[in-house]
Amino acid sequence: MPALYENKMTSSGENLLTAIVPLMKLLSLTVIGLVLAHPKAQMIPRATFRLLSKLVFALFLPCLIFTELGQSITLQNIALWWFIPVNVLFSTVIGCFLGVAVVLICRPSPQFNRFTVIMTAFGNTGNLPLAIVGSVCHTKHSPFGPHCHSRGVAYVSFAQWVAVILVYTLVYHMMEPPMQYYEIVEEGTEIEEHPISDVSRPLLVEAEWPGIEEKETEHSKTPFVAKIFNSISSISQTTFPDLDLAEGNSSSPRSIRCLAEPRVVRRIRIVAEQTPVQHVLQPPTLASLLAIIIGMVPQLKAFFFGYDAPLSFITDSLEILAGAMVPSVMLILGGMLAEGPKESTLGLRTTIGITVARLLVLPLCGIGVVALADKLHLLVQGDAMYRFVLLLQYTTPSAILLGAIASLRGYAVKEASALLFWQHVFALFSLSLYIVIYFKLLAYI
């Protein structure tokens, strides 16, 4: 069982300084990336940032997750940390309600209703929290005690698999083009689908899902679920399976056809078959699973972790690579911001509504949830970093991965790009505000 540390803040001045300095470090890295990628300077081409994002996705992030989570995880810790993934679900559900409120108040165009809910509900639970934790712990006298970095990374990594599953299942289907929008696009002669080149593809698309263009399926850019569940006469029978046809031979006895799947069950099965669950097994997720498996088996863990471990040279090498993760992520973010906001038809009122709900209102709800969970004794007692990570899950802007999903589905790509840009700009201020508040609250919850 890991040692539990009480977080005792000394003075308001020290509290404020401890909260602001880590964000200033991250801001400096982001500005460097912005300057290097700025179109006027062009010191580093976009292709370099794309390659760097692939390195983060396939190498640096998995190395960080494996080394820190594998070293910290045990069977007993899994029983103690169960509220971390549950908290991701809570933040998503609350975010969905806030998204519905934004739709009712701001009244976006009907084709952007689901998009508004998604962008409000699903935050960045991976790269940005890891960068914040790494920066907060990168001080000589960390306010979170010894082993600050390893515990923080382990907590964040333990929550990632829940967010990934939600994105590749629920978000994937919610981001399909609305039926009316798709029909307009189909009728337009000038809007013909052409493959997007690597040069014109926004950097945010590649930032958290490199090689997304290779993941496109037959139904990725069509309102597949809507067509399956709605009886539309205009749909070609050759395009989708005949949902009314009973399985089996037409010459089969009537008694056998009674055993056929019910219509609703078959529709659900067809949709499930088109859900890209295989995309869940990406390098960061595989690193998390491998770290959990090795961490839960003491015999395996003794081979990889520890000064006298036979394979310690491997984990030491991975730790060296993991050190490049935080600066690389912030440089990529700077490169993404250097492209500027794309043209958007979402509307200023809806953009402001989503940003306020995601960055200002949702963190307040998170404080209430974490405080209530602490009163119910659901949290690890005395561990300030545990509570800090839980609060961060409510505070980050929308996940950059949502921009990649929008591109994959061919729906609201420019709107996602513009919204992510403005959210990350204003997140610099909201994160500063709430991290100061969190540091003050951690002495009481």
N, C-alpha and C positions, 0 to 999 in steps of 0.2 A: 504494500500500500504506500503511495507516495506521501511524502511529508506535506503537511498542510501549513500554509503560511498566512498569517494575519497581515493585512495591508494597513499600516498605520501611517497616515499622512501627517506631516509635521506642521507646516504652515501653509497659508493660502498662497503666498508667493511661490514657494517651492512646488506646491501642487499645480499652479498655473504653468510654471516653467516646465515641469515634467511632462505636462500634457501637450504643450505647444511645440516644444523642440522636436519630438519625433515626427510630427506632421511637417515641420519646416524641412527636415531632412528629405522626406518623401517629395515635398514640393520642389526642392532643389533638383532632385533626380528627374522629376517630370519636366521641369523647365529645360534641363539639358537635352532631354529627348526631343522637346518641342523645337529648340533652336537647331539641333542637328537635322531634323526632318522638315524644317520650314521650307516651303516651295521657293522662297526668294534666296535663301542660303544654299539649299541643296547640298549640304556637306556630306550627308549620307543618303543614298537613294532609298526609295520605298522598299525595293526588293531586299535590302539588307534587314529592314525591320520585319519583313515577312519571314525571312530565314531565322531571325532572332526569336520570333514568336513560335516557330516550329521547335527551336531548341528548348524554349521554356516548356512547351506543351509535352514534348517527347522525352526530355532529359532532365532539365533543372528541377521542375516541379515534382516529378516522380521521385527523384533522388532525395529531395527535401522531405517529402511525405514518408518515404520508406525509412530513412535514418531516424527521424524524430518520433514518428508514430510507432515504429517497430520497437524502439528503445523504451518507450513509455507505456505501451499497452500491455495489460495482463487481463486474465479472466476477472480478477477482482475489480480492476479499473473499469472494465466494460459495464459491470454491475453498478459502479459509482457514476459513470458518465452517461447513463441512459437518457438523461434529460437533454443532452446536447442535440441529438438528431430530432427528438420530439419538439424541441424549441424551433427548429427549422420549419416544421409543419405548422406550429402556432403562428410564426411570423408570416408564413405564406397565406394562411387562412385569414388572418387579420388584414394582410395586405389586399386580399381579394375583396373583402368588405369595403376597404377604403377605396379600391378601384371602382367598385360599383357606385360608391358615393360620388366619386369624381365624374363618372358618366352621368349621373342624375343631375349634378350641379352644373357641370361645364357643357353638357350636351354636345359631344363631338359628333361628326358624321357617323351614321349607323354602321358603316363598314369598319370603323375604328373602335367600336365598343369593346370587343374582346381584347383587342390590342391594348387599350387603356387599362383594363383590369390586369392583364399580364405584366405590363411594364410597372405597375404599381406594386404587384404582389411579389415578384421574384427578384431578390437582390443578389448582389455578389457575395457569395459565401466562401469563395476560394482565394483567388490571387490577392485581392485588395486587403482582406483581413489578415492574410499571411504577411503582407508587406507592413501593415500597421503593427502587428505583433512583433515582427522582426525589428522595426524601428524603435518601438517602445522599449524593447529589451536590450537595445544596443547602447547601453549606458553603463558606466562603471558601477553605480549604485542604483540598480533597478528597483522601482517601487514595488515590484511583484516578488522580490526575494530571489533566492538561488534557483537555478534551473528554469528561469523565466521563459527563455526562448523554446526549450524543448517541450515544456508543458503547453505553452501557447500554440505552437505548431501542431502538437498532438490533438489538442481540443478542436482546432479549426479543421484539421484533416479528418477527424472522426465524424464531422458533420457533412463533409462534401458528398459522400455517396448518396445521401438522401436527396440533396439538391439535384444531383446528376440524374437520378432516376425520375424525379418530377419533370425535369426539362425534356428528357427524351421520350416521355410518355404523355403526360398531361399537356405540357406546353406545346409539344410538337403538334398535337391535334387541335389545340385551341388557336394555333397560329396559321391554320389553313385558310386560304383565301375565302371570304364570304361568297355565297352563291351569287348574289346580285353583282358584286364586284367582279367576279370571274366572268360572268356573262357579258358585262360591259367590255372587259378586256378582250374577250373572244370576238366580239362584234367589231371592235376597232381595227381598221385595216392597217393603221400606222403602228400599232403596238403589237409587233410580232416578236415572239420569244427568240432571242439569240443568246448563245453562250457568252457569259461575261468574261472578258479577258482578265488576266491577273493584274494588268496595269490599272484598269478602271474599277476593279473590285475594291470597295472601301477597306481600309486596314482593319477596322473593327471586326469585319467578317472573319479575317484570318487571326485576330488577336487571341482567341481562346478555342478555335476549332480549325487548325490548319488542314488544308486538303478537303474543305467542305464540299467543293465542286464534285469530288469523287463519290460523295455519299447520296447524291440525288437519285431518287427512285422514280418509277413510272408515275406514281400519284403524288409526288412531293409538292408539286406546284398546282394541284387541283383540289377543289373542295370535295375530297373523297368521302369523308364522313357524312357530309350533308347529302350527297347523292345516294349514299347507301341507305340512310335512314329516312329520306323523303321519297315518296312515290312521285317521280317526275316523268311524265310521258315522253319528254323530248330526249331522254337519255337513250343512247343506242344500247341495244341488248348485247351487242358484242363487246362493248366497253367494260361493263361490269357483269358479274355473275347474276343469273336469273334468280332473284331472291324468292320467287314464288314456286320455283321448281323443286319438287320433293327429290331428295337424294335417292339414288338408286336407278335401276332400269325402268323405263316406261312400261315394260312388259311385266314388271314385278307384281306380285299379288298385292291387293289393297291392304292386306294385313301387314305386309312388310313396310309399305309406305307410311303406315301409321307410326313407325319407329323413327321416321326422319326428324331432323332437328327442327325445333320450332323456329319460326321466321325471325324473331328477335334474337334468339341465340345464334343463329347463323350470321345475322348481320354483325353482332358483336364479335364473332369469331373472325369474320372477314376483316373488320377494322383492326383487331388484335394482330392479325397476320401482317398488316401493313404498318404496324408500329415498329420503328427502328430500334428495338431493344438491344440489338447487337452493338449499337453505337455507345451504349453505356460502358462497355469494356474498353475504355480508352486508357492510355498509359497512366494518368493520375489515379484513375479508379483501380486499375490493376495493382498499382503500387500500394494503395490503401488496403486492398484485400490481402496482398502478400504480407504486408506489415502486420495486419491483425492476426493472420494465421501463424506467422512465426512468433509474434509476441505472446500468443496464447499457449504455445508449447515451449516450456522451459528448456527442454533439451535442444530444440532448434535455435532458440534465442541465444543460448550459450555459445553456439557456433558463430554467430554474427556480431553480437554486441558484448562489450567488455574489453578491458585492456589485454587480457590473455586469451581472447577468443581466437580460434584457428583462422577464421575468415575476417578478422578485424581489419586487415589491409583493404578488403573490398569496401566495407562500410566507411572506412576513413577516406577512400577515394571518392565515394559517393557524397560524403560530407563536403569535400572540396568543391565538387560540382554544384551542390545545393547552395553554396554561398553566392552563386551568381544569379539565383532566382529573383530576389527582391530588386536589385538594381535593373535587371533585364525587364521585369514587369513594368517598372515605373518609366523606363525609357520607351517601351512600347506604348504606354499610355500617353506619353508626351508626343510620340509620333502620330498617334491617333488624333489627338487634339490639334496637331499642326495642320491637319487636313481641313479643319473648320467644320461648321455645321452644314449639313446638306439641306437642299430645299425640301420643305415639308408642307403638306396640306393638312396636318393635324390641327392646326389652329393654335394661336398664342394662349388662349384661355385654358385649353386642355393641357398644353405643355406645362404651363405654370401649375395647374391643378395636380398633375401627376408628380411634378417635382416637389411641391409643398407636401403632398401626402406621403411621398416616399422618404423624403429627407428630414421633414420636421415633425409630422404627426405620428408616423409609425414608430420612431424612437421613443416618443412619450408612452405609447402603448407598450413598447418593450420594457420600459422601466417598470410599469405596473405588473406585467407578467412575471418578470424576474423577482420583483419584491414579493409578489404573492407566492411564488414557488419557494422562496426562501422562508417565508412565514410557515409554509406547510412542510418545511424540512425536506424538500425534494432535491436540494442542491448539496454539493460537497461542502462540508462545513469548513469555514476559515480559509478557503482558497479564493483569493481575489481575482486571479487570472481566469479561473473558471467562470466567474460572473462577468468579467470584462468581455470574454469571447461571446457569451450569451447575449450581452447587450449590443455587441458589434453586429450581430446577425440582423438586427432591426435598423441599423444605422447606415449601411452602405448603399450606394446608388444601385440602379437596376443592373443586372448581370450583363456583361458585354456579350456573353454567349447568346442572349436573346437576339442580338443583331445578326448573329450567324444563323440562328433558326429562322429569322425573318427572310434572310437571303435564300435559305434552303427551300422555304415554302413559297417564295416569290410574292410575299405579302408585306406591305408597309416597310420596305427596306430603307427608303429615304427618311421616313418618319422615325424609324428606330435609330438610324445614324444621328439625326439631329437631336433627338431626345437624349440619347446617351451622351452626346457632346455636352449639352447644357447641364445635365445632371452631374457629370463629373466636374464641370467647372464650379457649380454651386456646392458640390460636396466638399470642396476644400474648406468652405466656411462652416457648413453644417457639421462636418466631422470635428473641426476644431472646437466648436461650441459644445457638442455633446461629449467629446472625450474629456473636456474640462469638467462637465457635469458628472460624468461617470466616475472620474477620479475622486470627486467630492462624495459621491454616493457610496462608493465601495467601502467607506469606513463604517457605513450603517447597515448595508444589506449583505 
